[in-house]
């Protein structure tokens, strides 16, 4: 298990004291909240989605190494997810489970036991691959601040740019600032359809919360599945370079995945 830097131990203490959520958090931008609501309506309409299971073809790229295989991505609610990649070079698994006192995650390669992730890498939406179950769906959360950045052009598409982050007070200014930094996520909504076309955030080395690694998730080729709009093409870019390309073959809504799928031990 990874050893956390001292500053992150303060974050653990903070997360274990969620009752200290401040009533004085910055107010979300009403326009941003309206756009987030429009996006949720575009993705779900009047349907109810409690979980989703996606399967497809995956290409993993790391420098000169390219591996291909199958991807299975499962999300339950906004707090749990599991990604399994069975690639030509071996398997990779990433699990997120935020149902406890503080967000948590773990990963494994080649069938080895899961290894816990640093807490500072666990504040982003577990279901990064399905925005309808992301932080975008939580405008009423008292610790979530949503702001409107503006209308922009993104790769030839007019988008509405929203920014979300966690604001938890009652702690030291350094801890409050750290959580805001590691939880900040930007969503780019198609200005015509309000479907998300991308989300961006920063990952960090496991032992260094202050070094940013730019992550971009691109969504395209939406198809309706039981009333939900599902992006059948998902791309993950790391520092601007394509790292994971997934083309879905199937999507199943509300299948009721087993609890053990998201267990972190």
C-alpha positions as CSV (number, residue, x, y, z in Angstrom):
1,X,0.0,0.0,0.0
2,X,1.3,3.5,-0.8
3,X,2.5,5.7,2.0
4,X,0.8,9.1,1.9
5,X,2.7,12.4,2.4
6,X,2.0,14.2,5.7
7,X,-0.3,16.8,4.0
8,X,-2.5,14.0,2.8
9,X,-2.9,12.6,6.3
10,X,-4.7,15.8,7.1
11,X,-7.0,15.1,4.2
12,X,-7.8,11.7,5.6
13,X,-8.7,13.3,8.9
14,X,-10.8,15.8,7.1
15,X,-12.7,13.1,5.1
16,X,-13.4,11.2,8.2
17,X,-15.1,14.3,9.6
18,X,-17.6,15.0,6.9
19,X,-19.9,16.5,9.4
20,X,-17.7,19.5,9.3
21,X,-18.9,20.5,5.8
22,X,-19.3,24.3,6.0
23,X,-22.5,26.1,5.5
24,X,-20.5,29.0,4.1
25,X,-19.1,27.3,1.0
26,X,-19.0,29.6,-2.1
27,X,-22.3,29.6,-3.9
28,X,-22.6,27.8,-7.3
29,X,-23.3,29.9,-10.3
30,X,-27.1,29.7,-11.2
31,X,-26.3,29.7,-14.9
32,X,-23.8,26.8,-14.4
33,X,-26.4,24.9,-12.4
34,X,-29.0,25.5,-15.2
35,X,-26.6,24.2,-17.8
36,X,-25.7,21.1,-15.7
37,X,-29.5,20.4,-15.3
38,X,-29.9,20.7,-19.1
39,X,-27.1,18.3,-19.7
40,X,-28.6,15.8,-17.3
41,X,-31.9,16.1,-19.1
42,X,-30.2,15.6,-22.4
43,X,-28.4,12.5,-21.2
44,X,-31.3,10.9,-19.2
45,X,-34.5,12.6,-20.2
46,X,-37.0,11.2,-17.7
47,X,-35.3,7.8,-17.3
48,X,-33.7,6.6,-14.1
49,X,-30.2,5.1,-14.3
50,X,-28.8,3.5,-11.2
51,X,-25.9,1.6,-12.9
52,X,-24.4,0.9,-16.2
53,X,-22.2,-1.8,-17.7
54,X,-20.2,-1.1,-20.8
55,X,-18.1,-3.5,-22.9
56,X,-16.0,-2.8,-26.0
57,X,-12.7,-2.9,-27.8
58,X,-9.8,-1.1,-26.2
59,X,-6.5,0.2,-27.4
60,X,-3.9,1.1,-24.8
61,X,-1.0,3.3,-25.8
62,X,2.1,4.0,-23.6
63,X,5.0,5.5,-25.5
64,X,5.9,3.0,-28.2
65,X,3.9,0.3,-26.6
66,X,0.5,-0.4,-28.0
67,X,-1.8,-3.1,-26.6
68,X,-5.3,-4.1,-27.7
69,X,-8.0,-6.1,-26.1
70,X,-11.4,-5.9,-24.4
71,X,-12.7,-3.3,-21.9
72,X,-15.4,-3.7,-19.3
73,X,-16.5,-0.6,-17.5
74,X,-19.1,-0.7,-14.7
75,X,-20.5,2.2,-12.6
76,X,-23.1,2.0,-9.9
77,X,-24.5,5.3,-8.8
78,X,-22.0,8.2,-8.5
79,X,-19.8,6.5,-5.9
80,X,-18.6,3.2,-7.4
81,X,-16.9,2.0,-10.5
82,X,-14.7,-0.7,-11.9
83,X,-12.6,-0.7,-15.1
84,X,-11.2,-4.0,-16.4
85,X,-8.9,-4.1,-19.4
86,X,-7.9,-7.5,-20.8
87,X,-5.1,-6.5,-23.1
88,X,-2.5,-8.3,-25.3
89,X,0.1,-7.3,-22.8
90,X,-1.8,-8.3,-19.7
91,X,-4.8,-7.2,-17.6
92,X,-5.4,-3.9,-15.8
93,X,-8.0,-3.2,-13.2
94,X,-9.0,0.0,-11.5
95,X,-11.7,0.2,-8.8
96,X,-13.2,3.2,-7.1
97,X,-15.4,3.1,-4.1
98,X,-16.6,6.3,-2.4
99,X,-19.3,4.8,-0.2
100,X,-17.2,4.9,3.0
101,X,-16.1,7.8,5.1
102,X,-13.7,9.1,2.4
103,X,-13.1,8.4,-1.3
104,X,-10.9,5.4,-2.1
105,X,-9.5,3.6,-5.0
106,X,-7.2,0.7,-6.0
107,X,-5.6,-0.8,-9.0
108,X,-3.9,-4.0,-10.1
109,X,-2.0,-5.4,-13.1
110,X,-1.6,-8.9,-14.4
111,X,-4.0,-10.4,-11.9
112,X,-2.1,-9.2,-8.8
113,X,-3.9,-8.1,-5.7
114,X,-5.3,-4.6,-5.7
115,X,-3.0,-1.8,-4.4
116,X,-4.6,1.2,-2.7
117,X,-4.4,4.5,-4.6
118,X,-3.3,7.7,-2.9
119,X,-6.2,9.7,-1.5
120,X,-5.4,12.8,-3.6
121,X,-6.1,10.7,-6.7
122,X,-9.6,9.7,-5.5
123,X,-11.5,13.0,-5.6
124,X,-12.5,12.8,-9.3
125,X,-15.8,11.2,-10.4
126,X,-15.4,7.4,-10.2
127,X,-17.6,7.0,-13.3
128,X,-15.4,9.2,-15.6
129,X,-16.5,7.1,-18.5
130,X,-20.2,7.8,-18.1
131,X,-20.9,11.5,-17.4
132,X,-24.6,10.9,-16.5
133,X,-23.3,9.3,-13.2
134,X,-20.6,11.9,-12.6
135,X,-20.4,14.9,-10.3
136,X,-22.3,16.7,-13.0
137,X,-25.4,15.1,-11.5
138,X,-24.9,16.5,-8.0
139,X,-25.7,20.2,-8.1
140,X,-27.4,20.0,-4.7
141,X,-24.4,18.6,-2.9
142,X,-23.4,21.3,-0.3
143,X,-19.7,20.6,-0.8
144,X,-19.8,20.9,-4.6
145,X,-19.3,24.3,-6.2
146,X,-20.2,24.7,-9.9
147,X,-19.1,27.7,-11.9
148,X,-19.7,28.8,-15.5
149,X,-16.4,29.5,-17.4
150,X,-18.0,30.5,-20.7
151,X,-19.0,29.6,-24.2
152,X,-16.0,28.4,-26.2
153,X,-14.9,26.7,-29.4
154,X,-13.5,23.2,-28.7
155,X,-12.1,21.4,-31.8
156,X,-14.7,23.0,-34.0
157,X,-17.6,22.5,-31.7
158,X,-19.3,25.3,-29.7
159,X,-19.4,24.3,-26.1
160,X,-20.5,25.5,-22.7
161,X,-17.7,25.2,-20.3
162,X,-18.4,24.3,-16.6
163,X,-16.0,23.8,-13.7
164,X,-16.8,21.8,-10.6
165,X,-14.8,21.3,-7.4
166,X,-15.2,20.3,-3.8
167,X,-15.1,23.0,-1.1
168,X,-14.8,21.6,2.4
169,X,-14.1,24.0,5.2
170,X,-13.6,23.8,9.0
171,X,-10.0,22.7,8.2
172,X,-6.7,24.5,7.6
173,X,-6.6,26.8,4.5
174,X,-3.9,24.5,3.0
175,X,-6.2,21.4,3.2
176,X,-9.2,23.3,1.8
177,X,-7.0,24.5,-1.1
178,X,-5.6,21.0,-1.7
179,X,-9.0,19.4,-1.9
180,X,-10.2,22.1,-4.3
181,X,-7.1,21.5,-6.5
182,X,-7.3,17.7,-6.7
183,X,-11.1,17.6,-7.2
184,X,-11.5,20.3,-9.9
185,X,-13.1,18.9,-13.0
186,X,-14.1,20.8,-16.2
187,X,-17.0,19.7,-18.4
188,X,-17.5,20.8,-21.9
189,X,-21.1,20.5,-23.1
190,X,-22.2,20.7,-26.7
191,X,-23.9,24.1,-26.9
192,X,-26.6,22.7,-29.2
193,X,-27.4,19.3,-27.6
194,X,-25.9,19.8,-24.1
195,X,-24.4,16.3,-24.3
196,X,-20.8,16.3,-22.7
197,X,-18.1,16.2,-25.4
198,X,-15.2,16.2,-22.9
199,X,-14.2,16.4,-19.3
200,X,-10.7,17.3,-18.0
201,X,-9.0,17.1,-14.7
202,X,-5.5,16.5,-13.2
203,X,-4.1,13.3,-11.9
204,X,-1.0,13.2,-9.8
205,X,1.9,11.0,-8.9
206,X,1.0,8.7,-6.0
207,X,3.5,10.5,-3.7
208,X,3.1,14.0,-5.0
209,X,-0.3,15.9,-4.9
210,X,1.3,19.1,-6.2
211,X,2.5,17.8,-9.6
212,X,-0.3,17.8,-12.2
213,X,-0.8,15.3,-14.9
214,X,-3.4,16.6,-17.4
215,X,-6.2,14.1,-18.2
216,X,-8.8,14.5,-20.9
217,X,-11.8,12.3,-21.5
218,X,-13.5,12.7,-24.9
219,X,-17.1,11.4,-25.5
220,X,-18.7,10.9,-28.9
221,X,-21.0,8.7,-30.9
222,X,-23.9,8.9,-28.4
223,X,-26.6,6.2,-28.8
224,X,-29.8,5.8,-26.8
225,X,-29.9,2.8,-24.5
226,X,-33.1,2.3,-22.4
227,X,-33.7,6.1,-22.4
228,X,-30.1,7.1,-21.6
229,X,-27.6,8.6,-24.0
230,X,-24.4,6.6,-23.9
231,X,-21.2,7.7,-25.6
232,X,-20.0,4.7,-27.6
233,X,-16.6,6.2,-28.3
234,X,-14.5,7.1,-25.2
235,X,-10.9,8.4,-25.4
236,X,-8.5,9.1,-22.6
237,X,-5.6,11.5,-23.2
238,X,-2.7,11.9,-20.8
239,X,-0.7,15.1,-21.1
240,X,-2.2,15.6,-24.6
241,X,-1.4,12.2,-25.9
242,X,-3.9,9.4,-26.6
243,X,-3.5,6.8,-23.9
244,X,-6.8,4.7,-24.1
245,X,-9.3,4.4,-27.0
246,X,-12.5,2.5,-26.3
247,X,-15.1,1.7,-28.9
248,X,-18.2,0.2,-27.2
249,X,-20.0,-2.9,-28.4
250,X,-22.7,-3.0,-25.8
251,X,-24.2,-1.0,-23.0
252,X,-26.6,-2.4,-20.3
253,X,-28.5,-0.1,-18.0
254,X,-29.7,-1.1,-14.5
255,X,-28.3,-4.6,-14.5
256,X,-27.7,-4.6,-10.8
257,X,-24.0,-5.4,-10.4
258,X,-22.9,-7.4,-7.4
259,X,-21.5,-5.6,-4.4
260,X,-18.2,-7.5,-4.6
261,X,-17.4,-6.0,-7.9
262,X,-16.4,-2.7,-6.2
263,X,-14.7,-4.1,-3.1
264,X,-11.4,-2.6,-2.2
265,X,-9.4,-4.8,0.3
